[in-house]
Amino acid sequence: MMPKTLQIGTPNDTDIVATRFFKAPPSLVFDCHTKPELVRLWQSGPDGWEWTICEIDLRVGGAYHYRWRNGDGVEIGFRGTYDVIEPPTKIVHSETFEGGNDTTVNTLLLEAKDGGTLMTYTMRTPSKAVRDAMIASGMAGGMEIGYGRLDRYLAAQTGG
């Protein structure tokens, strides 16, 4: 059975592996991860945060930059570059939070399965300490909030 909510694993000291099933084709899930107008619909974190920057230059060597602000004026953001782009099944990119020094290398894999898409998202951190801090931050809950929004968007697009 495909995971309908986010499943998080830590297969080694530096990796976080997130898996989730979406009832939509890989091409649509890929677009939702790569087109700014679609990313803005779902990847905004907890309620009360709004986008201030969503820039994507989708090409090998191209950069992306995301930033959000909450009602108290607190801003968070991250940026990175694309290393591998294989539509509609694979993206590898770096990610560094603004104000931080640690960079992760993230691999998004989208596999057609059971009439939808199985997403496997691997975040390779520079150390066990960084991996553990990411897990402790509540990252999984925030990711699932966004993926719930993505589910609703995909259902509206596919009639499901």
LUMTORMAR-15849 format. One record per residue: residue number from 1; residue in one letter; x negated, y negated, z negated of N, C-alpha, C in turn. Coordinates in Angstrom, 2 decimals, always signed. Example, Ala and Ser with C-alpha at 12.3 -4.5 7.8 and 13.67 -1.06 7.14 Angstrom:
// LUMTORMAR-15849
+-----+------+---------+---------+---------+---------+---------+---------+---------+---------+---------+
: pos : code :    n_c1 :    n_c2 :    n_c3 :   ca_c1 :   ca_c2 :   ca_c3 :    c_c1 :    c_c2 :    c_c3 :
+-----+------+---------+---------+---------+---------+---------+---------+---------+---------+---------+
:   1 :    A :  -13.19 :   +5.69 :   -7.80 :  -12.30 :   +4.50 :   -7.80 :  -13.20 :   +3.30 :   -7.80 :
:   2 :    S :  -12.85 :   +2.25 :   -7.08 :  -13.67 :   +1.06 :   -7.14 :  -12.90 :   -0.03 :   -7.87 :
+-----+------+---------+---------+---------+---------+---------+---------+---------+---------+---------+
***
This chain:
// LUMTORMAR-15849
+-----+------+---------+---------+---------+---------+---------+---------+---------+---------+---------+
: pos : code :    n_c1 :    n_c2 :    n_c3 :   ca_c1 :   ca_c2 :   ca_c3 :    c_c1 :    c_c2 :    c_c3 :
+-----+------+---------+---------+---------+---------+---------+---------+---------+---------+---------+
:   1 :    M :   -0.84 :   +1.19 :   +0.00 :   +0.00 :   +0.00 :   +0.00 :   -0.89 :   -1.25 :   +0.00 :
:   2 :    M :   -0.51 :   -2.23 :   +0.81 :   -1.29 :   -3.46 :   +0.93 :   -1.02 :   -4.38 :   -0.26 :
:   3 :    P :   -2.07 :   -5.06 :   -0.76 :   -1.87 :   -5.98 :   -1.89 :   -1.04 :   -7.19 :   -1.46 :
:   4 :    K :   +0.09 :   -7.42 :   -2.11 :   +0.96 :   -8.55 :   -1.77 :   +0.59 :   -9.79 :   -2.59 :
:   5 :    T :   -0.22 :   -9.60 :   -3.60 :   -0.78 :  -10.72 :   -4.34 :   -2.29 :  -10.55 :   -4.32 :
:   6 :    L :   -2.98 :  -11.57 :   -4.69 :   -4.43 :  -11.57 :   -4.63 :   -5.02 :  -10.54 :   -5.58 :
:   7 :    Q :   -5.93 :   -9.74 :   -5.07 :   -6.69 :   -8.78 :   -5.88 :   -8.14 :   -9.25 :   -5.87 :
:   8 :    I :   -8.75 :   -9.31 :   -7.05 :  -10.14 :   -9.78 :   -7.19 :  -11.01 :   -8.64 :   -7.69 :
:   9 :    G :  -12.15 :   -8.46 :   -7.05 :  -13.12 :   -7.46 :   -7.50 :  -14.51 :   -8.07 :   -7.57 :
:  10 :    T :  -15.36 :   -7.45 :   -8.37 :  -16.75 :   -7.87 :   -8.50 :  -17.62 :   -6.62 :   -8.30 :
:  11 :    P :  -17.91 :   -6.27 :   -7.04 :  -18.61 :   -5.03 :   -6.75 :  -20.08 :   -5.01 :   -7.14 :
:  12 :    N :  -20.65 :   -6.18 :   -7.40 :  -22.05 :   -6.27 :   -7.82 :  -22.23 :   -7.56 :   -8.61 :
:  13 :    D :  -23.46 :   -7.89 :   -8.95 :  -23.72 :   -9.05 :   -9.81 :  -23.49 :  -10.41 :   -9.16 :
:  14 :    T :  -23.38 :  -10.46 :   -7.83 :  -23.27 :  -11.78 :   -7.19 :  -22.02 :  -11.96 :   -6.34 :
:  15 :    D :  -21.30 :  -10.89 :   -6.02 :  -20.17 :  -11.01 :   -5.11 :  -18.83 :  -11.02 :   -5.84 :
:  16 :    I :  -17.92 :  -11.82 :   -5.30 :  -16.51 :  -11.79 :   -5.66 :  -15.78 :  -11.41 :   -4.37 :
:  17 :    V :  -14.94 :  -10.38 :   -4.43 :  -14.20 :   -9.95 :   -3.25 :  -12.71 :  -10.10 :   -3.54 :
:  18 :    A :  -12.06 :  -10.92 :   -2.72 :  -10.63 :  -11.16 :   -2.84 :   -9.94 :  -10.49 :   -1.66 :
:  19 :    T :   -8.88 :   -9.73 :   -1.94 :   -8.10 :   -9.10 :   -0.87 :   -6.64 :   -9.48 :   -1.04 :
:  20 :    R :   -5.98 :   -9.58 :   +0.10 :   -4.55 :   -9.92 :   +0.09 :   -3.97 :   -9.59 :   +1.45 :
:  21 :    F :   -2.70 :   -9.21 :   +1.45 :   -1.99 :   -8.88 :   +2.68 :   -1.04 :  -10.02 :   +3.04 :
:  22 :    F :   -1.00 :  -10.36 :   +4.33 :   -0.06 :  -11.36 :   +4.84 :   +0.77 :  -10.72 :   +5.94 :
:  23 :    K :   +2.05 :  -10.97 :   +5.93 :   +2.94 :  -10.40 :   +6.92 :   +3.00 :  -11.32 :   +8.15 :
:  24 :    A :   +1.88 :  -11.37 :   +8.85 :   +1.72 :  -12.20 :  +10.04 :   +0.50 :  -11.67 :  +10.80 :
:  25 :    P :   +0.41 :  -11.94 :  +12.09 :   -0.73 :  -11.45 :  +12.86 :   -2.03 :  -12.17 :  +12.49 :
:  26 :    P :   -3.17 :  -11.48 :  +12.67 :   -4.46 :  -12.12 :  +12.36 :   -4.66 :  -13.47 :  +13.05 :
:  27 :    S :   -4.18 :  -13.63 :  +14.27 :   -4.39 :  -14.90 :  +14.98 :   -3.74 :  -16.07 :  +14.24 :
:  28 :    L :   -2.55 :  -15.86 :  +13.68 :   -1.88 :  -16.92 :  +12.95 :   -2.56 :  -17.18 :  +11.60 :
:  29 :    V :   -2.98 :  -16.12 :  +10.91 :   -3.69 :  -16.29 :   +9.64 :   -5.02 :  -17.01 :   +9.89 :
:  30 :    F :   -5.70 :  -16.66 :  +10.97 :   -6.96 :  -17.33 :  +11.35 :   -6.71 :  -18.82 :  +11.57 :
:  31 :    D :   -5.67 :  -19.15 :  +12.35 :   -5.36 :  -20.56 :  +12.60 :   -5.10 :  -21.31 :  +11.29 :
:  32 :    C :   -4.45 :  -20.65 :  +10.34 :   -4.14 :  -21.30 :   +9.06 :   -5.37 :  -21.55 :   +8.21 :
:  33 :    H :   -6.48 :  -20.90 :   +8.55 :   -7.75 :  -21.13 :   +7.85 :   -8.67 :  -22.09 :   +8.61 :
:  34 :    T :   -8.29 :  -22.48 :   +9.83 :   -9.23 :  -23.22 :  +10.66 :   -8.68 :  -24.50 :  +11.28 :
:  35 :    K :   -7.40 :  -24.72 :  +11.26 :   -6.81 :  -25.93 :  +11.83 :   -6.40 :  -26.86 :  +10.69 :
:  36 :    P :   -6.99 :  -28.06 :  +10.63 :   -6.73 :  -28.96 :   +9.50 :   -5.24 :  -29.16 :   +9.19 :
:  37 :    E :   -4.42 :  -29.31 :  +10.21 :   -3.00 :  -29.56 :   +9.96 :   -2.32 :  -28.37 :   +9.30 :
:  38 :    L :   -2.86 :  -27.16 :   +9.48 :   -2.31 :  -25.97 :   +8.83 :   -2.96 :  -25.73 :   +7.46 :
:  39 :    V :   -4.25 :  -25.96 :   +7.36 :   -4.94 :  -25.82 :   +6.07 :   -4.29 :  -26.73 :   +5.03 :
:  40 :    R :   -3.96 :  -27.95 :   +5.44 :   -3.35 :  -28.92 :   +4.52 :   -2.01 :  -28.44 :   +3.96 :
:  41 :    L :   -1.33 :  -27.54 :   +4.67 :   -0.02 :  -27.06 :   +4.22 :   -0.10 :  -26.13 :   +3.02 :
:  42 :    W :   -1.23 :  -25.45 :   +2.85 :   -1.25 :  -24.42 :   +1.81 :   -2.43 :  -24.49 :   +0.86 :
:  43 :    Q :   -3.55 :  -25.01 :   +1.27 :   -4.76 :  -24.93 :   +0.45 :   -4.97 :  -26.19 :   -0.37 :
:  44 :    S :   -4.00 :  -26.50 :   -1.21 :   -4.10 :  -27.75 :   -1.98 :   -4.21 :  -27.53 :   -3.48 :
:  45 :    G :   -4.39 :  -26.28 :   -3.89 :   -4.58 :  -26.01 :   -5.31 :   -3.28 :  -26.15 :   -6.09 :
:  46 :    P :   -3.39 :  -26.33 :   -7.41 :   -2.20 :  -26.43 :   -8.25 :   -1.33 :  -27.62 :   -7.86 :
:  47 :    D :   -0.05 :  -27.55 :   -8.23 :   +0.85 :  -28.67 :   -7.99 :   +0.28 :  -29.92 :   -8.63 :
:  48 :    G :   +0.51 :  -31.05 :   -7.97 :   +0.02 :  -32.32 :   -8.49 :   -1.27 :  -32.79 :   -7.83 :
:  49 :    W :   -1.88 :  -31.94 :   -7.02 :   -3.09 :  -32.33 :   -6.29 :   -2.69 :  -32.68 :   -4.87 :
:  50 :    E :   -3.37 :  -33.66 :   -4.29 :   -3.11 :  -34.04 :   -2.90 :   -4.42 :  -34.12 :   -2.13 :
:  51 :    W :   -4.33 :  -33.85 :   -0.86 :   -5.49 :  -33.93 :   +0.01 :   -5.94 :  -35.37 :   +0.19 :
:  52 :    T :   -7.25 :  -35.59 :   +0.18 :   -7.80 :  -36.89 :   +0.59 :   -8.70 :  -36.73 :   +1.81 :
:  53 :    I :   -9.33 :  -35.54 :   +1.95 :  -10.16 :  -35.26 :   +3.13 :   -9.95 :  -33.80 :   +3.53 :
:  54 :    C :   -9.69 :  -33.57 :   +4.80 :   -9.63 :  -32.21 :   +5.36 :  -10.20 :  -32.28 :   +6.77 :
:  55 :    E :  -11.50 :  -32.09 :   +6.87 :  -12.20 :  -32.18 :   +8.16 :  -12.80 :  -30.83 :   +8.50 :
:  56 :    I :  -12.59 :  -30.39 :   +9.73 :  -13.09 :  -29.09 :  +10.19 :  -13.67 :  -29.26 :  +11.59 :
:  57 :    D :  -14.95 :  -28.95 :  +11.74 :  -15.61 :  -28.89 :  +13.04 :  -15.91 :  -27.42 :  +13.29 :
:  58 :    L :  -14.93 :  -26.71 :  +13.85 :  -14.98 :  -25.26 :  +13.96 :  -15.86 :  -24.81 :  +15.12 :
:  59 :    R :  -17.14 :  -24.71 :  +14.83 :  -18.13 :  -24.18 :  +15.77 :  -19.32 :  -23.73 :  +14.94 :
:  60 :    V :  -20.07 :  -22.79 :  +15.46 :  -21.27 :  -22.36 :  +14.74 :  -22.17 :  -23.58 :  +14.56 :
:  61 :    G :  -22.56 :  -23.85 :  +13.33 :  -23.34 :  -25.04 :  +13.00 :  -22.48 :  -26.23 :  +12.64 :
:  62 :    G :  -21.18 :  -26.15 :  +12.91 :  -20.25 :  -27.23 :  +12.57 :  -19.99 :  -27.25 :  +11.07 :
:  63 :    A :  -19.50 :  -28.37 :  +10.61 :  -19.28 :  -28.56 :   +9.17 :  -17.80 :  -28.71 :   +8.87 :
:  64 :    Y :  -17.48 :  -28.48 :   +7.59 :  -16.16 :  -28.80 :   +7.08 :  -16.33 :  -29.54 :   +5.76 :
:  65 :    H :  -15.30 :  -30.30 :   +5.40 :  -15.33 :  -31.08 :   +4.17 :  -13.89 :  -31.17 :   +3.66 :
:  66 :    Y :  -13.66 :  -30.72 :   +2.43 :  -12.35 :  -30.78 :   +1.80 :  -12.46 :  -31.57 :   +0.50 :
:  67 :    R :  -11.44 :  -32.39 :   +0.21 :  -11.40 :  -33.09 :   -1.06 :   -9.94 :  -33.33 :   -1.44 :
:  68 :    W :   -9.68 :  -33.22 :   -2.76 :   -8.35 :  -33.42 :   -3.32 :   -8.43 :  -34.38 :   -4.50 :
:  69 :    R :   -7.27 :  -34.98 :   -4.83 :   -7.16 :  -35.86 :   -5.99 :   -5.88 :  -35.50 :   -6.74 :
:  70 :    N :   -5.97 :  -35.52 :   -8.08 :   -4.76 :  -35.26 :   -8.86 :   -4.13 :  -36.59 :   -9.30 :
:  71 :    G :   -3.02 :  -36.51 :  -10.00 :   -2.30 :  -37.71 :  -10.44 :   -3.08 :  -38.60 :  -11.38 :
:  72 :    D :   -4.11 :  -38.05 :  -12.03 :   -4.95 :  -38.83 :  -12.94 :   -6.13 :  -39.47 :  -12.22 :
:  73 :    G :   -6.22 :  -39.26 :  -10.91 :   -7.32 :  -39.83 :  -10.13 :   -8.57 :  -38.98 :  -10.10 :
:  74 :    V :   -8.54 :  -37.80 :  -10.71 :   -9.69 :  -36.89 :  -10.68 :   -9.81 :  -36.31 :   -9.27 :
:  75 :    E :  -11.01 :  -36.31 :   -8.72 :  -11.24 :  -35.75 :   -7.39 :  -12.19 :  -34.57 :   -7.47 :
:  76 :    I :  -11.91 :  -33.56 :   -6.64 :  -12.83 :  -32.45 :   -6.45 :  -12.94 :  -32.21 :   -4.95 :
:  77 :    G :  -14.07 :  -31.68 :   -4.56 :  -14.24 :  -31.40 :   -3.14 :  -15.37 :  -30.41 :   -2.92 :
:  78 :    F :  -15.39 :  -29.89 :   -1.73 :  -16.50 :  -29.05 :   -1.32 :  -16.70 :  -29.16 :   +0.17 :
:  79 :    R :  -17.87 :  -28.73 :   +0.58 :  -18.23 :  -28.81 :   +2.00 :  -19.14 :  -27.65 :   +2.34 :
:  80 :    G :  -19.30 :  -27.42 :   +3.62 :  -20.19 :  -26.36 :   +4.07 :  -20.32 :  -26.36 :   +5.58 :
:  81 :    T :  -21.01 :  -25.35 :   +6.07 :  -21.19 :  -25.21 :   +7.52 :  -20.82 :  -23.79 :   +7.94 :
:  82 :    Y :  -20.44 :  -23.68 :   +9.20 :  -20.05 :  -22.40 :   +9.77 :  -21.26 :  -21.69 :  +10.38 :
:  83 :    D :  -21.44 :  -20.43 :   +9.98 :  -22.54 :  -19.61 :  +10.49 :  -22.08 :  -18.62 :  +11.55 :
:  84 :    V :  -20.87 :  -18.07 :  +11.39 :  -20.30 :  -17.09 :  +12.31 :  -18.83 :  -17.42 :  +12.49 :
:  85 :    I :  -18.37 :  -17.44 :  +13.74 :  -16.94 :  -17.62 :  +14.04 :  -16.59 :  -16.62 :  +15.13 :
:  86 :    E :  -15.71 :  -15.67 :  +14.80 :  -15.26 :  -14.66 :  +15.74 :  -13.73 :  -14.58 :  +15.68 :
:  87 :    P :  -13.05 :  -15.51 :  +16.38 :  -11.59 :  -15.53 :  +16.34 :  -11.00 :  -14.21 :  +16.87 :
:  88 :    P :   -9.95 :  -13.69 :  +16.29 :   -9.29 :  -14.14 :  +15.08 :   -9.61 :  -13.26 :  +13.87 :
:  89 :    T :  -10.84 :  -12.73 :  +13.80 :  -11.11 :  -11.74 :  +12.76 :  -12.20 :  -12.08 :  +11.75 :
:  90 :    K :  -13.06 :  -13.06 :  +12.03 :  -14.19 :  -13.26 :  +11.11 :  -14.68 :  -14.70 :  +11.12 :
:  91 :    I :  -14.98 :  -15.18 :   +9.90 :  -15.65 :  -16.47 :   +9.69 :  -16.65 :  -16.28 :   +8.56 :
:  92 :    V :  -17.86 :  -16.75 :   +8.76 :  -18.86 :  -16.80 :   +7.69 :  -19.28 :  -18.26 :   +7.56 :
:  93 :    H :  -19.22 :  -18.78 :   +6.33 :  -19.58 :  -20.17 :   +6.10 :  -20.19 :  -20.36 :   +4.72 :
:  94 :    S :  -20.96 :  -21.43 :   +4.59 :  -21.49 :  -21.80 :   +3.27 :  -20.47 :  -22.68 :   +2.58 :
:  95 :    E :  -20.62 :  -22.80 :   +1.25 :  -19.72 :  -23.65 :   +0.48 :  -20.46 :  -24.19 :   -0.74 :
:  96 :    T :  -20.46 :  -25.51 :   -0.87 :  -21.07 :  -26.16 :   -2.02 :  -20.08 :  -27.18 :   -2.57 :
:  97 :    F :  -19.78 :  -27.08 :   -3.86 :  -18.89 :  -28.07 :   -4.48 :  -19.64 :  -29.38 :   -4.61 :
:  98 :    E :  -18.94 :  -30.48 :   -4.35 :  -19.53 :  -31.81 :   -4.50 :  -19.96 :  -32.01 :   -5.94 :
:  99 :    G :  -21.16 :  -32.50 :   -6.12 :  -21.71 :  -32.70 :   -7.46 :  -22.40 :  -31.47 :   -8.01 :
: 100 :    G :  -22.38 :  -30.38 :   -7.25 :  -23.02 :  -29.15 :   -7.70 :  -24.23 :  -28.81 :   -6.85 :
: 101 :    N :  -24.98 :  -27.85 :   -7.32 :  -26.18 :  -27.43 :   -6.60 :  -26.09 :  -26.02 :   -6.06 :
: 102 :    D :  -25.08 :  -25.26 :   -6.48 :  -24.99 :  -23.86 :   -6.10 :  -24.17 :  -23.69 :   -4.82 :
: 103 :    T :  -24.73 :  -22.94 :   -3.90 :  -24.06 :  -22.68 :   -2.63 :  -23.69 :  -21.21 :   -2.55 :
: 104 :    T :  -22.45 :  -20.95 :   -2.17 :  -22.01 :  -19.59 :   -1.91 :  -21.98 :  -19.39 :   -0.40 :
: 105 :    V :  -22.09 :  -18.13 :   +0.01 :  -21.89 :  -17.75 :   +1.41 :  -20.64 :  -16.89 :   +1.44 :
: 106 :    N :  -19.64 :  -17.38 :   +2.15 :  -18.32 :  -16.76 :   +2.15 :  -18.03 :  -16.09 :   +3.49 :
: 107 :    T :  -17.48 :  -14.89 :   +3.43 :  -17.11 :  -14.15 :   +4.64 :  -15.62 :  -13.85 :   +4.59 :
: 108 :    L :  -14.89 :  -14.35 :   +5.56 :  -13.47 :  -14.08 :   +5.72 :  -13.30 :  -13.04 :   +6.82 :
: 109 :    L :  -12.70 :  -11.90 :   +6.47 :  -12.39 :  -10.86 :   +7.46 :  -10.88 :  -10.69 :   +7.50 :
: 110 :    L :  -10.33 :  -10.66 :   +8.72 :   -8.90 :  -10.48 :   +8.92 :   -8.69 :   -9.25 :   +9.79 :
: 111 :    E :   -7.98 :   -8.27 :   +9.25 :   -7.79 :   -6.99 :   +9.94 :   -6.30 :   -6.75 :  +10.16 :
: 112 :    A :   -5.92 :   -6.48 :  +11.41 :   -4.54 :   -6.13 :  +11.71 :   -4.24 :   -4.79 :  +11.04 :
: 113 :    K :   -3.17 :   -4.78 :  +10.23 :   -2.85 :   -3.57 :   +9.49 :   -1.38 :   -3.60 :   +9.07 :
: 114 :    D :   -0.70 :   -2.49 :   +9.25 :   +0.68 :   -2.33 :   +8.78 :   +1.59 :   -3.48 :   +9.20 :
: 115 :    G :   +1.44 :   -3.93 :  +10.43 :   +2.30 :   -5.00 :  +10.94 :   +1.96 :   -6.38 :  +10.43 :
: 116 :    G :   +0.82 :   -6.54 :   +9.84 :   +0.40 :   -7.84 :   +9.32 :   -1.10 :   -7.95 :   +9.33 :
: 117 :    T :   -1.64 :   -8.65 :   +8.34 :   -3.08 :   -8.91 :   +8.26 :   -3.57 :   -8.63 :   +6.85 :
: 118 :    L :   -4.59 :   -7.78 :   +6.77 :   -5.29 :   -7.58 :   +5.51 :   -6.48 :   -8.53 :   +5.51 :
: 119 :    M :   -6.49 :   -9.46 :   +4.54 :   -7.59 :  -10.40 :   +4.39 :   -8.55 :   -9.88 :   +3.33 :
: 120 :    T :   -9.82 :   -9.88 :   +3.67 :  -10.87 :   -9.61 :   +2.70 :  -11.79 :  -10.82 :   +2.72 :
: 121 :    Y :  -11.91 :  -11.48 :   +1.57 :  -12.70 :  -12.70 :   +1.47 :  -13.79 :  -12.47 :   +0.44 :
: 122 :    T :  -15.03 :  -12.42 :   +0.90 :  -16.17 :  -12.15 :   +0.02 :  -16.94 :  -13.44 :   -0.21 :
: 123 :    M :  -17.13 :  -13.78 :   -1.49 :  -17.89 :  -14.96 :   -1.88 :  -19.19 :  -14.47 :   -2.51 :
: 124 :    R :  -20.29 :  -14.68 :   -1.83 :  -21.60 :  -14.27 :   -2.35 :  -22.22 :  -15.47 :   -3.06 :
: 125 :    T :  -22.35 :  -15.34 :   -4.37 :  -22.88 :  -16.43 :   -5.20 :  -24.39 :  -16.26 :   -5.37 :
: 126 :    P :  -25.08 :  -17.32 :   -5.78 :  -26.52 :  -17.22 :   -5.94 :  -26.97 :  -16.45 :   -7.19 :
: 127 :    S :  -26.04 :  -16.20 :   -8.13 :  -26.44 :  -15.51 :   -9.37 :  -25.21 :  -14.94 :  -10.07 :
: 128 :    K :  -25.46 :  -14.05 :  -11.01 :  -24.39 :  -13.49 :  -11.83 :  -23.73 :  -14.60 :  -12.66 :
: 129 :    A :  -24.53 :  -15.53 :  -13.16 :  -23.99 :  -16.63 :  -13.96 :  -23.00 :  -17.47 :  -13.15 :
: 130 :    V :  -23.34 :  -17.76 :  -11.92 :  -22.43 :  -18.53 :  -11.06 :  -21.17 :  -17.72 :  -10.77 :
: 131 :    R :  -21.35 :  -16.44 :  -10.44 :  -20.20 :  -15.57 :  -10.18 :  -19.27 :  -15.56 :  -11.38 :
: 132 :    D :  -19.82 :  -15.36 :  -12.58 :  -19.01 :  -15.28 :  -13.78 :  -18.31 :  -16.61 :  -14.09 :
: 133 :    A :  -18.99 :  -17.72 :  -13.85 :  -18.39 :  -19.04 :  -14.06 :  -17.22 :  -19.27 :  -13.10 :
: 134 :    M :  -17.37 :  -18.82 :  -11.87 :  -16.28 :  -18.96 :  -10.90 :  -15.06 :  -18.16 :  -11.37 :
: 135 :    I :  -15.28 :  -16.93 :  -11.79 :  -14.18 :  -16.08 :  -12.27 :  -13.51 :  -16.75 :  -13.49 :
: 136 :    A :  -14.33 :  -17.24 :  -14.42 :  -13.80 :  -17.84 :  -15.66 :  -13.06 :  -19.15 :  -15.42 :
: 137 :    S :  -13.29 :  -19.79 :  -14.27 :  -12.69 :  -21.10 :  -13.99 :  -11.20 :  -21.03 :  -13.71 :
: 138 :    G :  -10.67 :  -19.83 :  -13.53 :   -9.27 :  -19.71 :  -13.13 :   -9.10 :  -19.73 :  -11.62 :
: 139 :    M :  -10.20 :  -19.54 :  -10.91 :  -10.21 :  -19.56 :   -9.46 :   -9.13 :  -18.67 :   -8.85 :
: 140 :    A :   -8.96 :  -17.47 :   -9.39 :   -8.01 :  -16.52 :   -8.81 :   -6.58 :  -17.06 :   -8.87 :
: 141 :    G :   -6.22 :  -17.67 :   -9.99 :   -4.88 :  -18.24 :  -10.10 :   -4.64 :  -19.36 :   -9.10 :
: 142 :    G :   -5.63 :  -20.22 :   -8.94 :   -5.52 :  -21.30 :   -7.96 :   -5.43 :  -20.78 :   -6.54 :
: 143 :    M :   -6.23 :  -19.75 :   -6.26 :   -6.18 :  -19.16 :   -4.92 :   -4.80 :  -18.56 :   -4.66 :
: 144 :    E :   -4.24 :  -17.87 :   -5.63 :   -2.93 :  -17.24 :   -5.43 :   -1.83 :  -18.27 :   -5.25 :
: 145 :    I :   -1.91 :  -19.41 :   -5.92 :   -0.94 :  -20.48 :   -5.69 :   -0.96 :  -20.87 :   -4.20 :
: 146 :    G :   -2.16 :  -21.09 :   -3.68 :   -2.29 :  -21.45 :   -2.26 :   -1.81 :  -20.35 :   -1.34 :
: 147 :    Y :   -2.16 :  -19.12 :   -1.64 :   -1.74 :  -18.01 :   -0.78 :   -0.22 :  -17.81 :   -0.83 :
: 148 :    G :   +0.41 :  -18.12 :   -1.95 :   +1.87 :  -18.09 :   -2.01 :   +2.47 :  -19.11 :   -1.06 :
: 149 :    R :   +1.87 :  -20.32 :   -1.01 :   +2.32 :  -21.34 :   -0.05 :   +2.10 :  -20.84 :   +1.38 :
: 150 :    L :   +0.95 :  -20.20 :   +1.60 :   +0.67 :  -19.68 :   +2.94 :   +1.70 :  -18.61 :   +3.32 :
: 151 :    D :   +2.06 :  -17.73 :   +2.40 :   +3.10 :  -16.73 :   +2.66 :   +4.39 :  -17.39 :   +3.14 :
: 152 :    R :   +4.81 :  -18.44 :   +2.45 :   +6.06 :  -19.11 :   +2.81 :   +5.97 :  -19.73 :   +4.20 :
: 153 :    Y :   +4.83 :  -20.35 :   +4.52 :   +4.64 :  -20.92 :   +5.86 :   +4.67 :  -19.82 :   +6.91 :
: 154 :    L :   +3.94 :  -18.72 :   +6.67 :   +3.89 :  -17.64 :   +7.65 :   +5.27 :  -17.03 :   +7.85 :
: 155 :    A :   +6.03 :  -16.86 :   +6.78 :   +7.38 :  -16.30 :   +6.90 :   +8.26 :  -17.19 :   +7.76 :
: 156 :    A :   +8.11 :  -18.50 :   +7.62 :   +8.90 :  -19.43 :   +8.42 :   +8.50 :  -19.35 :   +9.91 :
: 157 :    Q :   +7.25 :  -19.06 :  +10.17 :   +6.76 :  -18.99 :  +11.56 :   +7.13 :  -17.66 :  +12.23 :
: 158 :    T :   +7.19 :  -16.60 :  +11.43 :   +7.38 :  -15.26 :  +12.01 :   +8.79 :  -14.72 :  +11.79 :
: 159 :    G :   +9.62 :  -15.47 :  +11.08 :  +10.97 :  -15.00 :  +10.80 :  +11.01 :  -13.93 :   +9.75 :
: 160 :    G :   +9.90 :  -13.79 :   +9.00 :   +9.82 :  -12.73 :   +7.99 :   +9.90 :  -13.26 :   +6.63 :
+-----+------+---------+---------+---------+---------+---------+---------+---------+---------+---------+
***
